Amino acid sequence: MSELHRITIDPDVCGGRPCVRGLRIRVKDVLDLLAAGASHEEVLQDYPYLEPEDIVAVLEYAARQSDHPVLSVA
């Protein structure tokens, strides 16, 4: 089941950047932590108001954003 409903975009929150459940934690913030080597458990410890499904939602959102055709100009 998709968890994308947890990702919100509101022009009045974080400049309209994608956030987790309307909180002021951006998708990019969670991705940066994971990319730096933090485990899911470490992220949840550092941000106790996040839920495990939020991390799944962030990863799902990022995966969908990267799935687009790349056009090259000949």
N, C-alpha and C positions, 0 to 999 in steps of 0.2 A: 504494500500500500504506500502511496506517495505521501511524503511529509512536507511537500512544498507549501501547503497552507500555512506553515509556520514562518515562512519568509514574507515579510511585509515591506512595502515601499510606500512611504508617506513623505511628501515634500516638506513637511514640518519636522521630520525626525532625521537627523544626520544628513541633512541636505538632499533628501530623497534617495540616498543610497540604500541598497537592500539590507534589511536588519532582521534580527530574529524576534519574532512575536511582538513587534512594536517597541521592543526594548532598545536602548541605545548601545547595542552591541551589533556591529556590522558583520555581514557575512565575511567580508575581507579580514576582519579581526580574528575570527575563528580560523579561517583558512591560513592566515599567517602563523598562528600558533601551531597548527598541525604541521605546516610545512617546515617549521623550525624544529620539529621533532617532539612536540608535546603529545602525550597520549590523550585519548578521550577522557580518561580519568583525571588527568592533570588539568585539562580545560574545565571540567566540571567542578573541580576543587577550587580553582581560581575564580570561577564565576558560578557560585552556588545557585543562582536563580535560573541557570540554564538546565535543560533536561537532556538526557541522552538522545531523544528524538530530534532535538534542535541540531545536534551535530550531524545526524543523518540528513536533515533538511538542508543544511549548509553544503554538504558534499553533493547531494542530489542537485541543488541549484547550480553549483559550479560545473558539474558534469553536463547539465543541459545547456549552460551558457557556452561551453566549449564545443558543442556539437552543431557546427554550422559549416556550410560549404566554403571553401577558400577558392576564390576566383583569381586566376592569374591573367595578366594582360600579355598577349603575344607580341 
